[in-house]
């Protein structure tokens, strides 16, 4: 599916699987959806996205695959409103089983690459802190999902008790089933993404982050090279985070920068599960943007444009320094002034 555009109105309260371009994509192993743009206001119930409501990967019948289902260069400009799985570009990523027919532990099942949202995203329906999410690009993933080089400039608001609410993604990753203690496969890959939109809630029980609301577990569950400049407003039962709201077991968070105001929480990582072990490093935040965090480094306003203060960031290949601070080289949609009028 490629080169699709919709400009109108989709208003379907009470209807599941609603998207500006497609409500549901179901692929047995592979597939590419690219260069699709939605300008319309989109309203639905569950699994609602500005471009795609849900993308689901089935297990191939013939042979294992090493190719993800990929959503590439897709953009949403309209407001998106739904109940439990709501995202500016995509509401939910889902796999028929944890392995998704993939032949190795490092392969992604579904990947969002170089996508953008500028519309307001609102989730209204979760009544308990269940496996649900609201995000500027992706609402919820219970699959081996990657979000790479994506940007959100729309405000994100969640009125229900969601597991995760985030500027780029609400909640990402699959919780182990059966006797497993943690996932060994590629569970989360969130890399080289940014958020400039305001994140807020009307319910204090959700986990809230400027980039990612809730990060599921696994030694291949990674958030890397991301930044947030948006305002993280709500006061929750647990601290919010400028980068990640809540971290599960055995995860990794590296080389991230926050300059957005976190009004009731920590400037980088909000909180973590009791007894959890996770690794993080090269985390930086602008002074007075939020509370401190172990291993995170506070940078003054006068030093925020000094490369030498951001040790660990790769300014040759990944990052670049601007008049307002570090930005990413590969995130084509990050300049808010070009896309939000």
Phi, psi and omega in degrees: 000123182208159175055052179246146180217139175227134179221099183188231180210131173238109183231097186227066178299136181086358182255133178270159177061075184233130178214156179294329177252311178214138179285319184217130171245125180234115187235133176271066170119313185219179178145149180227130171241118188216157174055047178246138183228133174242128176255354190276154166285130185238125178231131177206196181258270180254146182062072184235129179219153179297325178252307180232135177289307177215141170241120185239132179256125176267166177278126179300144182280335190256308188212155175295157182236154174242011184250126178284155163290125190239133173251115192229134176054047177251143188225138171242131178247349185264165175289142182235127181226129178205190186261289192249324178239102191225127179217151180298318175261313183219136181286314184209143169250131187219143174240148179295327171213172188297323182280337174057024180073021182263147188264359176214164187281348185263352186276140175277148175270319181224137183224128170259122187230122175057055178245162182214148171231137173238352182275156175292137181243126183231128173248134189237348200250346185291127183262347177216166184284065183266185182283077181221166181197157176227129181212156182295325176252306181236131179283305187207140175228128170239048190208170177282088193242142173240140172235113191229134175055041179250155181225141172240129176241002180269152175288144181241127180225131180234123184262347180258183181269084182269154174297315182217142176227123184213158180296318176263309181222145180283296179219134182230138173113159180256133176282139180300145178246166178065224183272359182293141177266327176203158180282136177262346180274172177298103187264317181220132168225105177239108191220140173054047179241161178216155174231134173240355183278161175281137179245128184210161178219164173246013181220129189279358186267350181283153172270130190231132177221153179295327177252306182229133180284309184223128181249114179287171194272172177129146180286354170243046175242101194234136165242121187220141170052057178235159175215157179230132171241359183279160179278123175259103196269324198286156171258111186255174176295331174236159183303141169277170181226144177291331177253296180236136180286306181222136182249133176271195186286146167054044180251174183225133176225114185228147166055061180234153185227134175236130171234000178282149182286120174258103192286332183220058180178200185264149185289337181241288181251131183285297182205179179212162179293151178299132178078006183282147174244128178208158184248139179207151181190162183054049176256128185232148177214149178289137180304141179071008177278341179176181180287161183285170177210142179305136181074356175271147184245127178275132180241132180288163179298323181288336181261001189288350176250015181260111182304324186295342180279346184251064182294136182103338175278134181272098182276359176273322187240328190251312186252159170221152180261133179240181180291346180249359179130187183294139172225171185264148178280322189266353183273093189293340186256012191283342184281097184301323184296337180278334191242347180242117181250000000 
